[in-house]
Amino acid sequence: MTAIRQEVLNYIDEIPDAQLEALRPILRLLTSADHIIIETDLTDDEKATIAAGREEYKANPNSFVPLEEKL
């Protein structure tokens, strides 16, 4: 086992079970064959659209349909 793999596993061992779910999305990205591009140079309009969607979700999260079922 490489040193970095052992270090990451040690970090995971320290995370409380209730917080492990937060790792799932990034682990899926890192192990996926799909190449995902994360844009960081958003326009002001794109940022406003994202902010509006987040506010709408906060106001009524039950009106949204999840993209995938929880495992």
C-alpha positions as CSV (number, residue, x, y, z in Angstrom):
1,M,0.0,0.0,0.0
2,T,1.4,3.4,-0.9
3,A,1.9,6.0,1.7
4,I,-0.7,8.4,0.3
5,R,-3.3,5.6,0.2
6,Q,-2.6,4.8,3.8
7,E,-2.8,8.5,4.8
8,V,-6.2,8.9,3.1
9,L,-7.5,5.7,4.7
10,N,-6.3,7.0,8.1
11,Y,-8.3,10.2,7.5
12,I,-11.4,8.2,6.6
13,D,-11.0,6.1,9.7
14,E,-11.2,9.4,11.8
15,I,-14.4,10.6,10.2
16,P,-17.6,10.0,12.2
17,D,-20.0,7.7,10.4
18,A,-22.6,10.4,10.2
19,Q,-20.2,12.5,8.1
20,L,-19.0,9.8,5.7
21,E,-21.9,10.6,3.3
22,A,-20.1,13.8,2.4
23,L,-17.3,11.8,0.8
24,R,-19.5,9.8,-1.5
25,P,-19.8,12.5,-4.4
26,I,-16.0,13.1,-4.6
27,L,-15.1,9.5,-4.4
28,R,-17.6,8.7,-7.2
29,L,-16.0,11.5,-9.3
30,L,-12.5,10.2,-8.6
31,T,-13.4,6.6,-9.5
32,S,-15.6,7.3,-12.5
33,A,-14.5,6.7,-16.0
34,D,-16.4,9.8,-17.1
35,H,-14.3,13.0,-17.3
36,I,-16.1,15.8,-15.6
37,I,-15.2,19.4,-16.1
38,I,-15.9,21.8,-13.3
39,E,-16.2,25.3,-14.5
40,T,-14.9,28.0,-12.2
41,D,-15.2,31.1,-14.4
42,L,-19.0,31.6,-14.2
43,T,-20.6,34.7,-15.5
44,D,-22.6,36.9,-13.2
45,D,-25.8,35.6,-14.8
46,E,-24.8,32.0,-14.1
47,K,-23.9,32.8,-10.5
48,A,-27.3,34.5,-10.1
49,T,-29.1,31.5,-11.5
50,I,-27.3,29.2,-9.1
51,A,-28.0,31.4,-6.1
52,A,-31.7,31.6,-7.1
53,G,-31.9,27.8,-7.3
54,R,-30.3,27.4,-3.9
55,E,-32.7,29.8,-2.4
56,E,-35.7,28.0,-4.0
57,Y,-34.4,24.7,-2.7
58,K,-34.0,26.1,0.9
59,A,-37.5,27.4,0.8
60,N,-39.1,24.2,-0.5
61,P,-36.7,21.2,-0.7
62,N,-39.6,18.8,-1.2
63,S,-40.5,20.3,-4.6
64,F,-37.2,19.0,-6.0
65,V,-36.8,15.5,-7.5
66,P,-33.4,13.8,-6.6
67,L,-31.3,12.7,-9.6
68,E,-30.6,9.4,-7.9
69,E,-31.8,7.4,-5.0
70,K,-29.8,7.2,-1.9
71,L,-28.1,3.8,-1.6
